[in-house]
Amino acid sequence: MKSFVVDTHAHVFTEEMIAQFQKNAPSLNVSLTDIDADGGVLRIAGIVQKPFPRSAWDLDRRIKELDAWGVDFQIVANVPHTFLYESEAALTNELAIMQNDAIAAFAAANPKRFGGLATLPMQAPKLAAAELRRAMKEKGLKGFHLGSNIGGKNLDEPDLDEVWEVANELKAFVLVHPHKIAAGNRLESYYLKNLIGNPLETTIAGASLVFGGVVERFPNISFCLVHGGGFVPYQLGRFRHGWDVRNEPRLRMRGTPEESLSKLYYDTITHNDEALDYLVKTAGADRVLYGSDYPFDMADDEGPARVKKLKAPEAALTDILSGNAKRLLNI
């Protein structure tokens, strides 16, 4: 029998959203050019995304590709280029509201295929908290998509507690995604900014949430680290050893690293069968969710098939492919 599959890590940037950016934020110089059958070139605030896949904005193509992959339901979020945490807060808030409304409408028009996550003006926690409440309570979004740092600051900054308090109240699902990577100048060659930089950023974000006590203090938030958690699941022993022998890791945590790490979730994007098997065995099948990074070229080409190859009980595979997502996102 075919397994029901939920993709928890996907992005969308519709033509309507692009047009709204061009109209309301001309200073960001948003453009989509060189369009052909497969996609185009997206430029936004000095960032160039090439290629930018057509399925990022073409709904018919997206549905055909999801059908081919065997994905039944997809959670969509903004593209990371539009976090805009470095921009003026009022503008980021305006564009976040617009994107959230567009994502909610996208999901509402296809409720059996799509759900959505919000984006927030995290550089202004009061505005972010208010928009999170609106997006979830009024627009039906399932949680929010969070960049791995806020203008170069980590996710344990005390002023972010205002956002965490609302997220905790609403039992939000938070998809933590890399952007504005550390060590940028050293990673310019060989696409290392993605190959190493993205998992590095996710690791810094996850460690900050754990050692900063955020996971401990806000237990109702479901933090999901993308790209298989970066390096987090593979350095658990190092985290614990540091906590045992140094004072610094203990500054803001009451419990052990394992207690907070055990509350994190991870997507399946490892690009390797053995790595995914290790992740599932280490974190537990109840902590891993199928994710694709659709529609970008760094998505896992095997799709749900990689999960189905795992040597795990059928119930565990069902949890990873859909059960955990249904539980956390109220699908």
Secondary structure in CASP SS format (residue, H / E / C, confidence):
PFRMAT SS
TARGET T0000
AUTHOR 0000-0000-0000
METHOD secondary structure of the structure
MODEL  1
M C 1.00
K C 1.00
S C 1.00
F C 1.00
V C 1.00
V E 1.00
D E 1.00
T E 1.00
H E 1.00
A E 1.00
H E 1.00
V C 1.00
F C 1.00
T C 1.00
E H 1.00
E H 1.00
M H 1.00
I H 1.00
A H 1.00
Q H 1.00
F H 1.00
Q H 1.00
K H 1.00
N H 1.00
A C 1.00
P H 1.00
S H 1.00
L H 1.00
N C 1.00
V C 1.00
S E 1.00
L E 1.00
T E 1.00
D C 1.00
I C 1.00
D C 1.00
A C 1.00
D C 1.00
G E 1.00
G E 1.00
V E 1.00
L E 1.00
R E 1.00
I E 1.00
A C 1.00
G C 1.00
I E 1.00
V E 1.00
Q E 1.00
K E 1.00
P E 1.00
F E 1.00
P E 1.00
R H 1.00
S H 1.00
A H 1.00
W C 1.00
D C 1.00
L H 1.00
D H 1.00
R H 1.00
R H 1.00
I H 1.00
K H 1.00
E H 1.00
L H 1.00
D H 1.00
A H 1.00
W H 1.00
G C 1.00
V C 1.00
D C 1.00
F E 1.00
Q E 1.00
I E 1.00
V E 1.00
A E 1.00
N C 1.00
V C 1.00
P H 1.00
H H 1.00
T H 1.00
F C 1.00
L C 1.00
Y C 1.00
E C 1.00
S C 1.00
E C 1.00
A H 1.00
A H 1.00
L H 1.00
T H 1.00
N H 1.00
E H 1.00
L H 1.00
A H 1.00
I H 1.00
M H 1.00
Q H 1.00
N H 1.00
D H 1.00
A H 1.00
I H 1.00
A H 1.00
A H 1.00
F H 1.00
A H 1.00
A H 1.00
A H 1.00
N C 1.00
P C 1.00
K C 1.00
R C 1.00
F E 1.00
G E 1.00
G E 1.00
L C 1.00
A E 1.00
T C 1.00
L C 1.00
P C 1.00
M C 1.00
Q C 1.00
A C 1.00
P H 1.00
K H 1.00
L H 1.00
A H 1.00
A H 1.00
A H 1.00
E H 1.00
L H 1.00
R H 1.00
R H 1.00
A H 1.00
M H 1.00
K H 1.00
E C 1.00
K C 1.00
G C 1.00
L C 1.00
K C 1.00
G E 1.00
F E 1.00
H E 1.00
L E 1.00
G E 1.00
S C 1.00
N C 1.00
I E 1.00
G C 1.00
G C 1.00
K E 1.00
N C 1.00
L C 1.00
D C 1.00
E C 1.00
P H 1.00
D H 1.00
L H 1.00
D H 1.00
E H 1.00
V H 1.00
W H 1.00
E H 1.00
V H 1.00
A H 1.00
N H 1.00
E H 1.00
L H 1.00
K C 1.00
A C 1.00
F E 1.00
V E 1.00
L E 1.00
V E 1.00
H E 1.00
P C 1.00
H C 1.00
K C 1.00
I C 1.00
A C 1.00
A C 1.00
G H 1.00
N H 1.00
R H 1.00
L H 1.00
E C 1.00
S H 1.00
Y H 1.00
Y H 1.00
L H 1.00
K H 1.00
N H 1.00
L H 1.00
I C 1.00
G H 1.00
N H 1.00
P H 1.00
L H 1.00
E H 1.00
T H 1.00
T H 1.00
I H 1.00
A H 1.00
G H 1.00
A H 1.00
S H 1.00
L H 1.00
V H 1.00
F H 1.00
G C 1.00
G C 1.00
V H 1.00
V H 1.00
E H 1.00
R H 1.00
F C 1.00
P C 1.00
N C 1.00
I C 1.00
S E 1.00
F E 1.00
C E 1.00
L E 1.00
V C 1.00
H H 1.00
G H 1.00
G H 1.00
G C 1.00
F C 1.00
V H 1.00
P H 1.00
Y H 1.00
Q C 1.00
L H 1.00
G H 1.00
R H 1.00
F H 1.00
R H 1.00
H H 1.00
G H 1.00
W H 1.00
D H 1.00
V H 1.00
R C 1.00
N C 1.00
E H 1.00
P H 1.00
R H 1.00
L C 1.00
R C 1.00
M C 1.00
R C 1.00
G C 1.00
T C 1.00
P H 1.00
E H 1.00
E H 1.00
S H 1.00
L H 1.00
S C 1.00
K C 1.00
L C 1.00
Y E 1.00
Y E 1.00
D E 1.00
T C 1.00
I C 1.00
T C 1.00
H C 1.00
N C 1.00
D H 1.00
E H 1.00
A H 1.00
L H 1.00
D H 1.00
Y H 1.00
L H 1.00
V H 1.00
K H 1.00
T H 1.00
A H 1.00
G C 1.00
A H 1.00
D H 1.00
R H 1.00
V E 1.00
L E 1.00
Y C 1.00
G C 1.00
S C 1.00
D C 1.00
Y E 1.00
P C 1.00
F C 1.00
D C 1.00
M C 1.00
A C 1.00
D C 1.00
D C 1.00
E C 1.00
G C 1.00
P H 1.00
A H 1.00
R H 1.00
V H 1.00
K H 1.00
K C 1.00
L C 1.00
K C 1.00
A C 1.00
P C 1.00
E H 1.00
A H 1.00
A H 1.00
L H 1.00
T H 1.00
D H 1.00
I H 1.00
L H 1.00
S H 1.00
G H 1.00
N H 1.00
A H 1.00
K H 1.00
R H 1.00
L H 1.00
L H 1.00
N C 1.00
I C 1.00
END
